[in-house]
């Protein structure tokens, strides 16, 4: 049981660290899409790249400790946890979102951004909504089994 609690604590810690970056990066994209100054654009390129590279290991470690947690609970628990299957589908969407951030970053780096600041404001809300549903699933899991 001690190992499960350690895995859970580390899973949560790295998830919070990952989300700090996932919430902030699209906000940088909003400001980057608004700027007309080449100097500011270069600063945003640097900030965006550093932030995404900084939080990506947290995304990986969130996954590692999540998988370890599932393995520690066992196959029978996994099979019986319908809420977890929904959560994992949403988590896959989050990893897709993270990957999409790399694509958007590449567009900005090459000065190919064609999206509006409004797009990035909406884009910024997607992980917030996914996180809310994931937390609700994890919190109310006994009611969903």
PLY file of the C-alpha trace (Angstrom):
ply
format ascii 1.0
element vertex 145
property float x
property float y
property float z
element edge 144
property int vertex1
property int vertex2
end_header
0.00 0.00 0.00
2.89 2.39 0.69
4.08 2.02 -2.90
0.61 2.82 -4.21
0.50 6.01 -2.13
3.96 7.01 -3.36
2.95 6.41 -7.00
-0.27 8.36 -6.46
1.52 11.31 -4.84
4.13 11.46 -7.62
1.45 11.07 -10.30
-0.44 14.02 -8.84
2.69 16.13 -8.35
3.88 15.71 -11.94
0.35 16.23 -13.26
0.10 19.58 -11.44
3.53 20.63 -12.75
2.57 19.57 -16.28
-0.70 21.48 -16.15
0.97 24.65 -14.93
2.76 24.73 -18.27
-0.18 23.48 -20.33
-2.30 26.31 -18.93
0.34 28.98 -19.52
1.67 28.03 -22.96
-1.51 28.86 -24.92
-1.64 32.20 -23.08
1.82 32.92 -24.53
0.42 31.91 -27.92
-2.37 34.51 -27.47
0.15 37.27 -26.80
2.44 36.05 -29.58
-0.43 36.08 -32.09
-1.27 39.66 -31.03
2.22 41.14 -31.26
3.39 43.10 -34.27
6.87 43.67 -32.89
9.57 41.38 -34.33
11.59 41.73 -31.10
8.62 40.65 -28.97
7.88 37.80 -31.36
11.44 36.49 -30.91
11.08 36.71 -27.13
7.80 34.77 -27.28
9.42 32.10 -29.47
12.12 31.59 -26.86
9.68 31.57 -23.92
7.29 29.15 -25.65
10.04 26.73 -26.61
11.61 26.73 -23.16
8.26 26.27 -21.42
7.17 23.37 -23.61
10.53 21.63 -23.24
10.39 22.23 -19.48
6.94 20.70 -18.96
7.25 17.77 -21.37
9.22 15.64 -18.87
6.42 16.29 -16.37
3.93 14.91 -18.90
6.10 11.82 -19.32
6.48 11.33 -15.57
2.72 11.77 -15.07
2.25 8.90 -17.49
4.96 6.75 -15.89
3.51 7.05 -12.39
-0.04 6.62 -13.67
0.93 3.35 -15.35
2.79 2.22 -12.22
-0.30 3.03 -10.18
-2.53 0.97 -12.46
-0.04 -1.91 -12.37
0.12 -1.75 -8.57
-3.66 -1.99 -8.28
-3.71 -4.95 -10.67
-5.56 -6.27 -13.71
-8.79 -7.13 -11.89
-9.08 -3.61 -10.50
-8.32 -2.12 -13.91
-10.94 -4.29 -15.62
-13.59 -3.33 -13.05
-12.83 0.41 -13.13
-15.04 1.79 -15.88
-14.43 5.34 -14.68
-10.71 4.81 -15.30
-11.28 3.79 -18.91
-13.10 7.08 -19.52
-10.34 8.96 -17.69
-7.67 7.31 -19.84
-9.50 8.31 -23.01
-9.54 11.91 -21.80
-5.87 11.66 -20.84
-5.09 10.51 -24.38
-6.79 13.67 -25.61
-4.55 15.69 -23.29
-1.43 14.05 -24.71
-2.75 14.83 -28.18
-3.24 18.43 -27.06
0.34 18.49 -25.78
1.55 17.20 -29.15
-0.54 19.83 -30.93
1.29 22.46 -28.86
4.54 21.28 -30.47
2.95 21.78 -33.90
1.75 25.28 -32.98
5.16 26.09 -31.56
6.78 25.03 -34.84
4.36 27.27 -36.76
5.28 30.26 -34.60
9.01 29.51 -34.86
8.75 29.50 -38.66
6.50 32.59 -38.66
3.67 30.50 -40.14
0.99 31.18 -37.56
-2.34 31.87 -39.25
-4.54 31.56 -36.19
-6.09 34.44 -34.30
-5.59 35.35 -30.65
-9.24 34.32 -30.16
-8.43 30.80 -31.38
-5.68 30.54 -28.77
-7.99 31.82 -26.03
-10.43 29.01 -26.85
-7.54 26.54 -27.25
-6.42 27.56 -23.75
-9.74 26.39 -22.26
-9.62 22.82 -23.61
-7.26 21.35 -20.99
-9.19 23.13 -18.23
-12.39 21.35 -19.23
-10.66 17.99 -19.64
-8.98 18.34 -16.26
-12.30 19.13 -14.59
-13.92 15.98 -15.98
-10.86 13.86 -15.09
-10.89 15.12 -11.51
-14.63 14.50 -11.21
-14.17 10.96 -12.49
-11.35 10.25 -10.06
-13.26 11.80 -7.16
-16.61 10.13 -7.73
-15.22 6.77 -8.87
-16.99 4.73 -6.16
-20.33 5.96 -7.51
-19.41 4.96 -11.07
-18.33 1.36 -10.42
0 1
1 2
2 3
3 4
4 5
5 6
6 7
7 8
8 9
9 10
10 11
11 12
12 13
13 14
14 15
15 16
16 17
17 18
18 19
19 20
20 21
21 22
22 23
23 24
24 25
25 26
26 27
27 28
28 29
29 30
30 31
31 32
32 33
33 34
34 35
35 36
36 37
37 38
38 39
39 40
40 41
41 42
42 43
43 44
44 45
45 46
46 47
47 48
48 49
49 50
50 51
51 52
52 53
53 54
54 55
55 56
56 57
57 58
58 59
59 60
60 61
61 62
62 63
63 64
64 65
65 66
66 67
67 68
68 69
69 70
70 71
71 72
72 73
73 74
74 75
75 76
76 77
77 78
78 79
79 80
80 81
81 82
82 83
83 84
84 85
85 86
86 87
87 88
88 89
89 90
90 91
91 92
92 93
93 94
94 95
95 96
96 97
97 98
98 99
99 100
100 101
101 102
102 103
103 104
104 105
105 106
106 107
107 108
108 109
109 110
110 111
111 112
112 113
113 114
114 115
115 116
116 117
117 118
118 119
119 120
120 121
121 122
122 123
123 124
124 125
125 126
126 127
127 128
128 129
129 130
130 131
131 132
132 133
133 134
134 135
135 136
136 137
137 138
138 139
139 140
140 141
141 142
142 143
143 144
